Amino acid sequence: MATNILLLEDDFSIASGLMYALEKEGYIPSHCSTIEEAVTAIREKEFQLAILDIQLPDGNGKEVGDLLMKKGVPVIFLTVVDDESEIVECLEQGAAEYITKPFRLRELLTRVKRSLRREEDNEQAIISVGDVSIDTTAGKVYVRGELVELTALEYRILLIFAMNRSTLLTREKILEKIWDSSGKFVEDNTLTVYIKRLREKLDGALVIETVRGMGYRVD
């Protein structure tokens, strides 16, 4: 998959050097020199990462950073502004990195790779099935974007279904997996109750199909 990188930089000597370096690394960079150009580019293309200057002719690059971070795009600020409070504020608001000029090109490229790798790891930690998202790192479940509270066993059952999509799971297999993870025995009738409660909490966002006389399946 191509990696599109937005470069917002009004110094053309810096921009040309970065564009060349990013292309050599196999990325597809798009250069903008103003906030207006950057906002237009964001509307037209999906970016996987952004490198943004802060002081620009038509405003503050943090505006573009906020727009991208809301979309989940990692942002690296590359700027002459080396004020400690500014650095802390940007990082606290979600910036992946903050690099001050003058900078070392190899260090910047390393941080680009690290930010992209971190984003890939985050994506792998999220399992989506139907209209349900499971954040396996935080142990949280979202139904149509809203947080839903599940018990430990309900969460485990949901995870079993999500990890075995389009697979017929017998009741025995589910009970075996629950028992292994929880360390306590769950009766067959209790499983029926848990799945009923899980269906109610998911509110149709995920269809858990009953295969009569055999078990369950989620597509």
C-alpha positions as a Markdown table, in Angstrom:
| # | Residue | x | y | z |
|---|---|---|---|---|
| 1 | Met | 0.0 | 0.0 | 0.0 |
| 2 | Ala | 1.3 | 3.5 | -0.9 |
| 3 | Thr | 2.2 | 5.8 | 1.9 |
| 4 | Asn | 1.0 | 9.3 | 1.3 |
| 5 | Ile | 2.8 | 12.0 | 3.3 |
| 6 | Leu | 1.7 | 15.6 | 3.5 |
| 7 | Leu | 4.5 | 18.1 | 3.8 |
| 8 | Leu | 3.5 | 21.6 | 4.8 |
| 9 | Glu | 6.6 | 23.8 | 4.5 |
| 10 | Asp | 7.0 | 27.3 | 3.1 |
| 11 | Asp | 10.8 | 27.2 | 2.9 |
| 12 | Phe | 11.3 | 25.8 | -0.6 |
| 13 | Ser | 14.9 | 24.8 | -0.1 |
| 14 | Ile | 13.9 | 22.7 | 2.9 |
| 15 | Ala | 10.8 | 21.3 | 1.1 |
| 16 | Ser | 12.7 | 20.3 | -2.0 |
| 17 | Gly | 15.3 | 18.4 | 0.0 |
| 18 | Leu | 12.6 | 16.6 | 2.1 |
| 19 | Met | 10.6 | 15.7 | -1.0 |
| 20 | Tyr | 13.6 | 14.1 | -2.6 |
| 21 | Ala | 14.5 | 12.2 | 0.6 |
| 22 | Leu | 11.0 | 11.0 | 1.2 |
| 23 | Glu | 10.7 | 9.8 | -2.4 |
| 24 | Lys | 13.9 | 7.9 | -2.1 |
| 25 | Glu | 12.5 | 6.1 | 0.9 |
| 26 | Gly | 9.5 | 5.0 | -1.2 |
| 27 | Tyr | 6.9 | 7.4 | 0.2 |
| 28 | Ile | 4.6 | 9.6 | -1.9 |
| 29 | Pro | 5.0 | 13.1 | -0.5 |
| 30 | Ser | 2.7 | 16.0 | -1.4 |
| 31 | His | 4.1 | 19.5 | -0.8 |
| 32 | Cys | 2.0 | 22.5 | 0.3 |
| 33 | Ser | 3.4 | 25.9 | 1.3 |
| 34 | Thr | 0.2 | 27.4 | 2.8 |
| 35 | Ile | -2.6 | 26.2 | 5.1 |
| 36 | Glu | -5.1 | 26.8 | 2.4 |
| 37 | Glu | -3.2 | 24.5 | 0.1 |
| 38 | Ala | -2.9 | 21.9 | 2.8 |
| 39 | Val | -6.6 | 21.9 | 3.7 |
| 40 | Thr | -7.5 | 21.4 | 0.0 |
| 41 | Ala | -5.0 | 18.5 | -0.3 |
| 42 | Ile | -6.6 | 16.8 | 2.8 |
| 43 | Arg | -10.0 | 17.0 | 1.1 |
| 44 | Glu | -8.7 | 15.4 | -2.1 |
| 45 | Lys | -6.3 | 12.8 | -0.7 |
| 46 | Glu | -6.0 | 10.4 | 2.2 |
| 47 | Phe | -2.7 | 10.8 | 4.0 |
| 48 | Gln | -1.0 | 8.3 | 6.3 |
| 49 | Leu | 1.3 | 10.9 | 7.9 |
| 50 | Ala | 2.0 | 14.6 | 7.9 |
| 51 | Ile | 5.1 | 16.8 | 8.5 |
| 52 | Leu | 4.0 | 20.3 | 9.3 |
| 53 | Asp | 5.7 | 23.6 | 9.9 |
| 54 | Ile | 4.0 | 25.8 | 12.4 |
| 55 | Gln | 4.8 | 29.3 | 11.3 |
| 56 | Leu | 3.2 | 29.8 | 7.8 |
| 57 | Pro | 2.3 | 32.8 | 5.6 |
| 58 | Asp | -1.4 | 32.4 | 6.2 |
| 59 | Gly | -1.6 | 31.1 | 9.8 |
| 60 | Asn | -0.5 | 28.4 | 12.3 |
| 61 | Gly | 0.3 | 24.9 | 11.1 |
| 62 | Lys | -1.3 | 23.5 | 14.3 |
| 63 | Glu | -4.7 | 24.2 | 12.6 |
| 64 | Val | -3.8 | 21.6 | 10.0 |
| 65 | Gly | -2.4 | 19.3 | 12.7 |
| 66 | Asp | -5.6 | 19.4 | 14.6 |
| 67 | Leu | -7.6 | 18.6 | 11.5 |
| 68 | Leu | -5.4 | 15.6 | 10.7 |
| 69 | Met | -5.2 | 14.3 | 14.2 |
| 70 | Lys | -9.0 | 14.2 | 14.4 |
| 71 | Lys | -8.8 | 11.8 | 11.4 |
| 72 | Gly | -6.2 | 9.7 | 13.2 |
| 73 | Val | -3.3 | 10.7 | 11.1 |
| 74 | Pro | 0.1 | 10.9 | 12.9 |
| 75 | Val | 1.6 | 14.4 | 12.8 |
| 76 | Ile | 5.2 | 15.4 | 13.0 |
| 77 | Phe | 5.8 | 19.1 | 13.7 |
| 78 | Leu | 9.0 | 20.4 | 12.1 |
| 79 | Thr | 9.6 | 24.0 | 13.1 |
| 80 | Val | 12.0 | 26.7 | 14.4 |
| 81 | Val | 9.7 | 27.2 | 17.4 |
| 82 | Asp | 11.7 | 25.6 | 20.3 |
| 83 | Asp | 9.6 | 26.9 | 23.2 |
| 84 | Glu | 9.2 | 24.2 | 25.8 |
| 85 | Ser | 5.6 | 25.0 | 26.6 |
| 86 | Glu | 4.8 | 24.9 | 22.9 |
| 87 | Ile | 6.5 | 21.5 | 22.5 |
| 88 | Val | 4.7 | 20.1 | 25.5 |
| 89 | Glu | 1.3 | 21.4 | 24.3 |
| 90 | Cys | 1.7 | 19.9 | 20.9 |
| 91 | Leu | 2.7 | 16.5 | 22.2 |
| 92 | Glu | -0.1 | 16.5 | 24.8 |
| 93 | Gln | -2.6 | 17.3 | 22.1 |
| 94 | Gly | -1.6 | 14.2 | 20.2 |
| 95 | Ala | 1.4 | 15.0 | 17.9 |
| 96 | Ala | 3.5 | 12.0 | 17.2 |
| 97 | Glu | 6.8 | 13.9 | 17.1 |
| 98 | Tyr | 8.1 | 17.5 | 17.5 |
| 99 | Ile | 11.4 | 18.3 | 15.8 |
| 100 | Thr | 13.1 | 21.7 | 15.9 |
| 101 | Lys | 15.1 | 23.2 | 13.0 |
| 102 | Pro | 17.8 | 22.9 | 12.1 |
| 103 | Phe | 17.3 | 19.1 | 12.0 |
| 104 | Arg | 19.2 | 16.0 | 11.0 |
| 105 | Leu | 17.6 | 14.4 | 7.9 |
| 106 | Arg | 18.3 | 10.8 | 9.0 |
| 107 | Glu | 16.8 | 11.5 | 12.4 |
| 108 | Leu | 13.6 | 12.9 | 10.8 |
| 109 | Leu | 13.3 | 9.8 | 8.5 |
| 110 | Thr | 13.8 | 7.5 | 11.4 |
| 111 | Arg | 11.0 | 9.3 | 13.3 |
| 112 | Val | 8.8 | 9.1 | 10.2 |
| 113 | Lys | 9.3 | 5.3 | 10.1 |
| 114 | Arg | 8.7 | 5.1 | 13.9 |
| 115 | Ser | 5.4 | 7.1 | 13.7 |
| 116 | Leu | 4.1 | 5.0 | 10.8 |
| 117 | Arg | 5.0 | 1.7 | 12.6 |
| 118 | Arg | 3.3 | 3.0 | 15.8 |
| 119 | Glu | 0.2 | 3.7 | 13.7 |
| 120 | Glu | 0.3 | 0.2 | 12.2 |
| 121 | Asp | 0.5 | -1.3 | 15.7 |
| 122 | Asn | -2.4 | 0.8 | 16.8 |
| 123 | Glu | -4.5 | -0.4 | 13.8 |
| 124 | Gln | -3.6 | -4.0 | 14.6 |
| 125 | Ala | -4.9 | -3.5 | 18.2 |
| 126 | Ile | -8.3 | -2.6 | 16.9 |
| 127 | Ile | -10.6 | -5.4 | 15.6 |
| 128 | Ser | -13.6 | -4.4 | 13.7 |
| 129 | Val | -16.5 | -6.7 | 13.0 |
| 130 | Gly | -19.9 | -5.5 | 11.8 |
| 131 | Asp | -20.5 | -2.1 | 13.5 |
| 132 | Val | -18.5 | -3.2 | 16.5 |
| 133 | Ser | -14.9 | -2.1 | 17.3 |
| 134 | Ile | -12.8 | -3.9 | 19.9 |
| 135 | Asp | -9.8 | -2.1 | 21.3 |
| 136 | Thr | -7.8 | -5.1 | 22.5 |
| 137 | Thr | -5.2 | -2.9 | 24.1 |
| 138 | Ala | -7.6 | -1.0 | 26.4 |
| 139 | Gly | -10.1 | -3.9 | 26.6 |
| 140 | Lys | -12.9 | -1.6 | 25.4 |
| 141 | Val | -15.8 | -2.3 | 23.0 |
| 142 | Tyr | -17.5 | 0.4 | 20.9 |
| 143 | Val | -20.9 | -0.1 | 19.2 |
| 144 | Arg | -21.4 | 2.4 | 16.3 |
| 145 | Gly | -18.8 | 4.6 | 18.0 |
| 146 | Glu | -20.4 | 4.4 | 21.5 |
| 147 | Leu | -18.6 | 2.7 | 24.4 |
| 148 | Val | -20.5 | -0.4 | 25.7 |
| 149 | Glu | -19.8 | -2.0 | 29.0 |
| 150 | Leu | -19.3 | -5.8 | 28.9 |
| 151 | Thr | -18.5 | -8.3 | 31.6 |
| 152 | Ala | -15.2 | -10.1 | 31.3 |
| 153 | Leu | -16.8 | -13.2 | 29.9 |
| 154 | Glu | -19.0 | -11.3 | 27.5 |
| 155 | Tyr | -15.9 | -9.5 | 26.2 |
| 156 | Arg | -14.1 | -12.9 | 25.9 |
| 157 | Ile | -17.0 | -14.4 | 23.9 |
| 158 | Leu | -17.2 | -11.4 | 21.6 |
| 159 | Leu | -13.4 | -11.7 | 21.0 |
| 160 | Ile | -13.8 | -15.4 | 20.2 |
| 161 | Phe | -16.4 | -14.5 | 17.5 |
| 162 | Ala | -14.4 | -11.6 | 16.1 |
| 163 | Met | -11.3 | -13.8 | 15.8 |
| 164 | Asn | -13.2 | -16.6 | 14.1 |
| 165 | Arg | -15.4 | -14.8 | 11.6 |
| 166 | Ser | -17.3 | -17.0 | 9.1 |
| 167 | Thr | -16.4 | -20.0 | 11.1 |
| 168 | Leu | -18.9 | -22.3 | 12.7 |
| 169 | Leu | -18.1 | -22.5 | 16.5 |
| 170 | Thr | -19.7 | -25.3 | 18.4 |
| 171 | Arg | -20.9 | -24.6 | 21.9 |
| 172 | Glu | -18.2 | -27.1 | 23.2 |
| 173 | Lys | -15.5 | -25.1 | 21.4 |
| 174 | Ile | -16.6 | -21.8 | 22.9 |
| 175 | Leu | -16.9 | -23.3 | 26.4 |
| 176 | Glu | -13.4 | -24.7 | 26.0 |
| 177 | Lys | -12.0 | -21.3 | 25.0 |
| 178 | Ile | -13.8 | -19.5 | 27.8 |
| 179 | Trp | -12.7 | -22.1 | 30.4 |
| 180 | Asp | -9.1 | -21.8 | 29.3 |
| 181 | Ser | -9.1 | -18.0 | 29.5 |
| 182 | Ser | -11.1 | -17.5 | 32.7 |
| 183 | Gly | -9.9 | -20.4 | 34.7 |
| 184 | Lys | -13.4 | -21.3 | 35.9 |
| 185 | Phe | -16.0 | -23.7 | 34.5 |
| 186 | Val | -19.0 | -22.2 | 32.6 |
| 187 | Glu | -22.0 | -24.4 | 32.1 |
| 188 | Asp | -23.8 | -24.9 | 28.8 |
| 189 | Asn | -26.9 | -23.2 | 29.9 |
| 190 | Thr | -24.9 | -20.3 | 31.3 |
| 191 | Leu | -23.3 | -19.8 | 27.8 |
| 192 | Thr | -26.8 | -19.4 | 26.3 |
| 193 | Val | -27.5 | -16.6 | 28.9 |
| 194 | Tyr | -24.2 | -14.8 | 28.1 |
| 195 | Ile | -24.8 | -14.9 | 24.4 |
| 196 | Lys | -28.3 | -13.6 | 24.9 |
| 197 | Arg | -27.0 | -10.7 | 27.0 |
| 198 | Leu | -24.2 | -10.0 | 24.5 |
| 199 | Arg | -26.7 | -9.8 | 21.6 |
| 200 | Glu | -28.8 | -7.3 | 23.6 |
| 201 | Lys | -25.8 | -5.1 | 24.4 |
| 202 | Leu | -24.6 | -5.1 | 20.8 |
| 203 | Asp | -28.1 | -4.1 | 19.7 |
| 204 | Gly | -27.9 | -5.6 | 16.2 |
| 205 | Ala | -24.5 | -4.1 | 15.4 |
| 206 | Leu | -23.2 | -7.6 | 15.1 |
| 207 | Val | -25.3 | -10.6 | 14.1 |
| 208 | Ile | -24.5 | -13.7 | 16.1 |
| 209 | Glu | -26.2 | -16.4 | 14.1 |
| 210 | Thr | -27.5 | -19.6 | 15.8 |
| 211 | Val | -26.8 | -22.7 | 13.7 |
| 212 | Arg | -29.4 | -25.0 | 15.1 |
| 213 | Gly | -28.1 | -28.1 | 16.8 |
| 214 | Met | -24.5 | -27.1 | 16.1 |
| 215 | Gly | -23.4 | -23.7 | 17.5 |
| 216 | Tyr | -22.9 | -20.1 | 16.4 |
| 217 | Arg | -21.4 | -18.2 | 13.5 |
| 218 | Val | -20.5 | -14.5 | 12.9 |
| 219 | Asp | -20.0 | -13.4 | 9.3 |
